[in-house]
Amino acid sequence: MELFANLAHGFAVALSPINLLMCLIGALVGTLVGVLPGIGTIATVAMLLPITFGLPPVGALIMLAGIYYGAQYGGSTTSILVNIPGEATSVVTALDGHQMARQGRAGPALAIAAIGSFFAGCVATVLIAVLGAPLTKLALAFGPAEYFSLMVLGLIFAVVLAKGSVLKAIAMIVFGLLLSMVGSDIETGASRMAFNIPELADGLGFATVAMGVFGFAEIIRNLDAGAEMSRDLVQQKITGLMPTRKDLTDSAPAIVRGTILGSILGILPGGGAVIASFAAYTLEKKIAKDPSRFGRGAIEGVASPESANNAAAQTSFIPLLTLGIPPNAVMALMVGAMTIHGIVPGPQVMVKQPDLVWGMIASMWIGNLMLIIINLPLVGIWVRLLRVPYRLMFPSIVIFCAIGIYSVNNAPVDVVLAGAFGLIGYWLIKHDFEPAPLLLGMVLGPLMEENLRRALLISRGDWSVFLSRPLSAVLLAIAAGLLVLAVLPTLRAKRDEVFVESEG
């Protein structure tokens, strides 16, 4: 009964005019971000972080959440119609979705993508509501040693689930941890790694690094790749939106499987929507009676990844809201947004700020409903937007980024630093380093250091405290096991196969 009382309270918060407006703005901006290639959710959320200063905390987080799951919807629209995935999560959808569009079945493909996303979103929202309170109670039993071990496990998960080299993923996490240490010592206030530069005395701003590594780096990469992609736009009108009964019976099991898989992968640190969509497509292909249909317009190839990426986008809020640990780069930015508003992410949030947590959970239901209403009737508008050449779009994106970064501290040096991190981010992408673990390392760095010091203070400098406490020892053992598994060649090949499978 407590669950229903909490949800009723959440809907009362979410249905206030300002929060409804924020939810609608988030859903619209998210869809736009998903449609337009070369912007990306992480870059957009990073750009909008400074704007949330002037907003009430609940409204700000509802808007940012709407952008994240809204982008999963938008990406499917252009993947299906013009074979241009606006989001990395929609790369797989393009394989069968675009083939269906070429066969004159764009309507059913878009409808199934929307239905799958809506179903997955609703299931994920229920999961957040059901798992939130028990996980929070468990988290309240954690001491500093357990928290430190849990964060180590989170970073190891990010290594295991990052695509490409394990060594490169570890290097990114270490780099992120080092960046988090720039500035003043947490306990003594002594300057460290600031090299007597006054601007670095307070440390590197999280928004500055995120905007550089994701926003500016993405722009440079798109210009380098020549983002004038082939835009043979679908000229004919999209008719017959409703899927047939056969479409619904074929796609229903795939939607359920995608939702379950996405929900699990969303909770795991380092997982997120991209891996969920690739894994769901791989699973459908493996269990299909006739795998050769995939890549030629199989409706399951649209239903499953679309459900998976939406479920994962929303369940990734579970570890953020209950444990205060961001499982992926977008959630790391959400931590940044919470910190801007003076909210300390972690188990206390559910207890101390029920308005925020339950209002956000309820807004996801409303947001998913808005997305169905926004997406299907406005398909034509989204496709027309693709006619705007990237060379006309990128200057406005750069200006918007620069204004956003400057407004955080009114410091011109922040814009210069963001530009420098843009070049670093571009170099990392070119050399196959995945920047997302860097952001996780930077967010978790101060929390890890604080809990490490606290645990050692309590134990009077005895390092065995991390192994003598049962829960901490179990978490570290799992982390060590995962790291060993990740290095094994057989698992590494399997891990890469999930990503390569879709390209065949």
C-alpha positions in Angstrom: 0.0 0.0 0.0 2.9 2.3 0.7 3.9 2.0 -2.9 0.5 3.2 -4.2 0.6 6.1 -1.7 4.1 7.1 -2.9 3.0 6.9 -6.6 -0.1 9.0 -5.9 2.2 11.6 -4.3 4.4 11.3 -7.3 1.6 12.0 -9.8 0.4 15.0 -7.7 4.0 16.4 -8.1 4.4 15.5 -11.7 1.0 16.8 -12.8 1.7 20.4 -11.5 1.7 22.8 -14.5 5.4 23.6 -14.3 6.5 19.9 -14.1 4.1 18.9 -17.0 5.7 21.7 -19.1 9.2 20.5 -18.2 8.2 16.9 -19.1 6.9 18.1 -22.4 10.0 20.2 -23.2 12.2 17.2 -22.2 10.3 14.8 -24.5 10.3 17.3 -27.4 14.0 18.1 -27.1 14.8 14.4 -26.6 13.0 13.5 -29.7 14.7 16.3 -31.6 18.1 15.1 -30.3 17.3 11.5 -31.3 16.3 12.6 -34.8 19.2 14.8 -35.6 22.4 12.9 -36.2 25.6 14.3 -34.7 24.3 15.8 -31.4 23.8 12.9 -29.0 22.1 12.7 -25.6 25.2 13.1 -23.5 26.2 16.3 -25.4 22.7 17.7 -25.1 22.3 17.0 -21.4 25.8 18.5 -20.8 24.7 21.6 -22.8 21.5 22.0 -20.8 23.1 21.5 -17.4 23.8 25.2 -16.9 20.2 26.1 -17.9 18.9 24.0 -15.0 20.3 26.5 -12.5 17.3 28.7 -12.8 14.7 25.9 -12.6 13.2 24.2 -9.6 15.2 20.9 -8.9 12.2 18.6 -9.6 11.4 20.3 -12.9 15.0 20.3 -14.0 15.5 16.6 -13.4 12.2 15.7 -15.0 13.3 17.6 -18.1 16.7 16.0 -18.2 15.2 12.5 -17.7 12.7 13.3 -20.5 15.6 14.2 -22.9 17.3 10.9 -22.1 14.4 8.5 -22.8 12.9 10.8 -25.4 16.1 10.5 -27.5 15.6 6.7 -27.7 12.2 7.3 -29.4 13.5 10.0 -31.8 16.4 7.9 -33.0 14.1 5.2 -34.3 12.2 7.6 -36.5 15.1 8.6 -38.7 16.7 5.1 -38.5 13.5 3.6 -40.1 12.7 6.3 -42.6 16.1 7.5 -43.9 18.6 5.0 -42.5 20.3 7.7 -40.5 20.5 6.7 -36.8 20.3 9.9 -34.8 21.3 8.0 -31.7 23.9 5.1 -31.2 21.0 3.1 -29.7 19.1 3.2 -33.0 21.9 1.8 -35.2 20.4 -1.7 -34.9 16.9 -0.5 -35.6 18.0 0.8 -38.9 19.0 -2.7 -40.2 15.4 -4.0 -40.4 13.4 -0.8 -39.9 14.8 0.9 -43.0 14.2 -2.3 -45.1 10.6 -2.3 -43.9 10.3 1.4 -45.0 11.7 0.5 -48.5 9.0 -2.2 -48.7 6.4 0.5 -48.1 5.9 -0.6 -44.5 7.4 2.4 -42.7 4.0 2.9 -40.9 4.0 -0.5 -39.1 7.7 -0.2 -38.3 7.2 3.2 -36.6 4.1 2.1 -34.8 5.8 -1.1 -33.4 8.8 1.0 -32.4 6.5 3.4 -30.5 4.4 0.6 -29.0 7.5 -1.4 -27.9 9.1 1.7 -26.4 5.9 2.7 -24.6 5.4 -0.8 -23.1 9.1 -1.0 -22.1 8.9 2.4 -20.6 5.9 1.5 -18.5 7.5 -1.7 -17.2 10.7 0.0 -16.4 8.8 2.7 -14.5 7.0 0.1 -12.4 10.4 -1.6 -11.7 11.9 1.7 -10.5 8.9 2.2 -8.2 9.0 -1.4 -6.8 12.7 -1.7 -6.4 13.4 1.8 -5.2 12.3 1.5 -1.5 13.9 -2.0 -0.8 17.2 -1.0 -2.4 17.3 2.2 -0.4 16.7 0.3 2.8 19.6 -2.0 1.9 21.8 0.9 0.9 21.2 2.6 4.3 22.9 -0.5 5.9 26.1 0.3 4.0 29.1 1.8 5.8 32.1 3.6 4.2 33.9 0.3 3.4 30.9 -1.1 1.6 30.3 2.1 -0.4 33.9 2.1 -1.5 33.7 -1.5 -2.6 30.4 -0.9 -4.4 32.0 2.0 -6.4 34.9 -0.2 -7.3 32.4 -2.8 -8.6 30.6 -0.1 -10.5 33.8 1.0 -12.3 34.8 -2.6 -13.0 31.3 -3.2 -14.6 31.9 -0.1 -16.8 35.2 -1.8 -17.9 33.6 -5.1 -18.6 30.7 -3.6 -20.6 32.7 -1.0 -22.5 33.3 -2.1 -26.1 36.9 -2.4 -27.3 40.1 -2.9 -25.3 39.8 -3.7 -21.6 43.1 -1.9 -21.0 41.8 1.3 -22.7 38.6 1.2 -20.6 40.7 0.9 -17.4 43.0 3.7 -18.6 39.9 6.0 -19.1 38.6 5.2 -15.6 42.0 6.0 -14.1 42.2 9.2 -16.1 38.7 10.2 -14.8 39.8 9.5 -11.2 42.9 11.6 -11.7 40.9 14.5 -13.1 38.5 14.3 -10.1 41.5 14.9 -7.7 42.5 18.2 -9.3 41.9 21.1 -6.9 41.9 21.0 -3.1 42.3 18.0 -0.8 38.9 16.9 0.6 40.1 16.7 4.2 43.0 19.2 4.5 42.1 21.8 1.8 45.7 21.7 0.6 46.2 22.4 -3.1 46.9 19.4 -5.3 47.6 18.9 -9.0 46.5 22.6 -9.6 50.1 23.6 -10.6 49.6 27.0 -8.9 47.0 28.0 -11.5 44.3 30.0 -9.6 41.6 28.8 -12.0 42.2 25.2 -11.0 42.2 25.8 -7.3 38.6 24.7 -7.0 39.1 21.7 -9.3 37.8 21.0 -12.8 34.1 21.6 -13.3 32.2 18.5 -14.1 30.1 20.3 -16.8 33.3 21.7 -18.4 34.8 18.3 -18.9 31.6 16.7 -20.0 30.8 19.4 -22.5 34.4 19.2 -23.9 34.8 15.4 -24.1 31.3 14.9 -25.5 29.9 18.1 -26.9 32.9 19.7 -28.6 34.6 16.4 -29.4 31.4 15.2 -31.1 31.2 18.3 -33.3 34.8 18.0 -34.4 34.3 14.3 -35.2 31.2 15.0 -37.3 33.0 17.8 -39.2 35.9 15.5 -39.7 33.7 12.7 -41.0 31.8 15.1 -43.2 28.4 14.9 -41.6 26.7 15.7 -45.0 25.3 12.2 -45.1 23.3 10.9 -48.0 19.8 12.4 -47.5 17.6 10.5 -49.9 14.6 11.5 -47.9 11.4 9.5 -48.0 9.4 11.6 -50.4 6.2 9.6 -50.3 3.6 10.2 -47.6 3.7 7.6 -44.8 0.3 5.8 -44.9 -1.1 2.9 -43.0 0.4 3.6 -39.6 -1.4 0.7 -38.0 0.4 -2.6 -37.9 -1.5 -5.8 -38.9 -2.6 -8.5 -36.5 0.3 -10.6 -37.8 2.8 -7.8 -37.0 1.5 -7.5 -33.5 1.6 -11.3 -32.8 5.2 -11.5 -34.3 6.5 -8.6 -32.4 4.8 -9.1 -29.0 7.2 -11.8 -27.7 10.2 -9.8 -29.0 8.9 -6.7 -27.2 8.7 -8.7 -23.9 12.2 -10.2 -24.3 13.7 -6.8 -25.2 12.0 -5.2 -22.2 13.4 -7.9 -19.8 16.9 -7.8 -21.2 17.0 -4.0 -21.4 15.7 -3.7 -17.8 18.5 -5.9 -16.5 21.3 -4.2 -18.6 20.1 -0.8 -17.6 20.6 -1.4 -13.9 24.2 -2.7 -14.4 26.8 0.0 -14.2 28.4 0.6 -17.5 25.5 -1.1 -19.4 23.0 1.4 -20.6 20.8 1.6 -23.7 23.4 1.1 -26.4 24.5 -2.4 -25.2 20.8 -3.3 -24.5 19.8 -2.6 -28.1 22.7 -4.6 -29.6 22.3 -7.5 -27.2 18.5 -7.7 -27.8 19.0 -7.8 -31.6 21.6 -10.5 -31.2 19.3 -12.5 -29.0 16.4 -12.3 -31.5 18.6 -13.4 -34.3 20.0 -16.3 -32.3 16.6 -17.7 -31.3 14.8 -17.0 -34.6 13.7 -20.0 -36.6 14.9 -18.3 -39.8 17.7 -15.9 -38.9 18.2 -15.0 -42.6 15.1 -12.8 -42.4 17.0 -10.3 -40.2 18.4 -7.4 -42.1 15.6 -7.8 -44.7 12.7 -6.3 -42.8 12.0 -8.6 -39.9 9.6 -6.7 -37.5 11.2 -8.4 -34.5 14.5 -6.6 -35.5 12.7 -3.3 -34.8 10.5 -4.4 -31.8 13.2 -6.0 -29.6 16.0 -3.4 -29.7 13.6 -0.5 -29.4 12.0 -2.0 -26.3 15.4 -2.8 -24.9 16.9 0.6 -25.3 13.9 2.3 -23.7 13.8 -0.1 -20.8 17.5 0.3 -20.2 17.4 4.1 -20.4 14.8 4.2 -17.6 16.0 1.4 -15.3 19.5 3.1 -15.2 17.8 5.5 -12.8 17.5 2.7 -10.2 21.2 2.7 -9.0 21.3 6.5 -9.3 18.2 7.1 -7.1 18.9 4.3 -4.6 22.6 4.0 -4.3 23.8 7.4 -5.7 25.9 5.6 -8.2 25.5 6.5 -11.9 25.6 3.4 -14.2 26.4 5.3 -17.4 27.5 8.7 -18.7 24.1 10.3 -18.9 23.4 9.3 -15.3 26.7 10.8 -14.3 25.5 14.1 -15.8 22.3 13.7 -13.8 24.5 13.5 -10.7 26.0 16.8 -11.9 22.5 18.3 -12.1 21.6 17.1 -8.6 24.8 18.5 -7.2 24.1 21.9 -8.9 20.8 22.0 -6.9 22.5 20.9 -3.7 21.1 17.4 -3.7 23.5 14.7 -2.6 22.7 11.5 -4.6 22.3 8.4 -2.6 20.0 6.4 -0.3 19.0 9.5 1.7 17.4 11.1 -1.4 14.4 8.8 -1.3 13.9 9.5 2.4 14.6 13.2 2.5 13.2 14.3 -0.9 10.3 12.1 -1.8 8.9 14.9 -4.0 11.9 14.6 -6.2 12.1 10.8 -6.5 8.4 10.0 -6.8 7.7 13.1 -9.0 10.4 11.9 -11.4 9.1 8.3 -11.4 5.5 9.5 -12.2 6.8 11.9 -14.8 8.2 9.0 -16.8 4.8 7.5 -17.3 3.4 10.8 -18.4 6.5 11.4 -20.6 6.1 8.0 -22.3 2.5 8.8 -23.2 3.6 12.3 -24.5 6.2 10.7 -26.7 3.7 8.4 -28.4 1.5 11.5 -29.1 4.5 13.6 -30.2 6.2 11.0 -32.4 3.6 9.4 -34.6 1.7 12.5 -35.9 4.9 14.6 -36.3 6.9 12.1 -38.3 6.9 14.4 -41.4 8.3 17.4 -39.5 11.2 15.3 -38.0 12.2 14.1 -41.4 12.1 17.6 -42.9 14.5 18.7 -40.2 17.1 16.4 -41.6 17.4 18.7 -44.7 19.2 21.3 -42.6 22.9 20.8 -43.6 25.2 20.1 -40.6 27.6 22.9 -41.6 24.7 25.4 -40.8 23.8 23.6 -37.6 27.2 23.2 -35.9 28.1 27.0 -35.4 24.9 27.4 -33.4 25.6 24.3 -31.3 29.2 25.6 -30.6 27.8 29.0 -29.5 25.1 27.4 -27.3 27.8 25.2 -25.7 30.1 28.1 -25.0 27.3 30.3 -23.5 26.2 27.3 -21.3 29.7 26.7 -20.0 30.4 30.4 -19.4 27.1 30.9 -17.4 28.0 28.2 -14.8 30.8 30.2 -13.1 30.9 33.4 -15.3 34.5 32.3 -16.1 36.0 32.6 -19.6 38.7 30.1 -18.6 36.0 27.4 -18.4 35.2 27.8 -22.1 38.9 27.5 -22.9 39.1 24.4 -20.8 36.0 22.9 -22.4 37.7 23.5 -25.8 40.9 21.8 -24.6 38.9 18.8 -23.4 37.1 18.8 -26.8 40.5 18.2 -28.5 41.4 15.6 -25.9 38.0 13.9 -26.4 38.4 13.9 -30.2 41.9 12.3 -29.9 40.4 9.7 -27.6 37.6 8.8 -30.0 40.1 8.6 -32.9 42.3 6.2 -31.0 39.3 4.0 -29.9 39.2 5.1 -26.3 35.6 5.2 -25.0 35.1 8.5 -23.1 32.1 7.4 -21.0 34.2 5.5 -18.4 36.2 8.7 -18.0 33.1 10.6 -16.9 32.1 7.8 -14.5 35.6 7.9 -13.0 35.4 11.6 -12.5 32.0 11.5 -10.9 32.8 8.6 -8.5 36.3 9.8 -7.7 35.5 12.2 -4.9 32.9 9.8 -3.4 35.4 6.9 -3.5 38.1 9.0 -1.9 35.8 10.2 0.8 34.6 6.7 1.7 38.1 5.2 1.5 39.4 7.8 3.9 36.4 7.4 6.2 36.8 3.6 6.3 40.5 3.9 7.1 39.8 6.5 9.8 37.3 4.3 11.5 39.6 1.2 11.3 42.6 3.3 12.4 44.5 2.8 9.1 43.8 -1.0 8.9 43.4 -1.9 5.2 41.9 -5.3 6.0 38.6 -3.5 6.9 37.6 -3.9 3.2 38.0 -7.7 3.4 36.9 -8.3 7.0 33.5 -6.8 6.5 31.4 -9.5 4.7 29.4 -7.3 2.3 32.5 -5.3 1.3 34.5 -8.5 0.7 31.8 -10.0 -1.5 31.6 -6.8 -3.6 35.4 -6.8 -4.1 35.4 -10.5 -4.9 32.8 -10.0 -7.6 34.8 -7.0 -9.0 38.0 -9.1 -9.1 36.1 -12.0 -10.7 34.6 -9.8 -13.4 38.0 -8.2 -14.2 39.6 -11.7 -14.6 36.7 -12.8 -16.9 36.9 -9.6 -19.0 40.6 -10.3 -19.7 39.9 -13.9 -20.8 40.1 -14.1 -24.6 36.8 -16.1 -25.0 34.7 -13.6 -23.2 36.4 -10.7 -24.9 35.5 -12.2 -28.3 31.9 -12.7 -27.1 31.8 -9.1 -25.8 32.9 -7.7 -29.2 30.5 -10.0 -31.0 27.5 -8.3 -29.5 28.6 -5.1 -31.2 29.9 -6.7 -34.5 26.8 -8.9 -34.9 24.7 -5.9 -35.9 27.0 -4.7 -38.6 26.8 -8.0 -40.6 
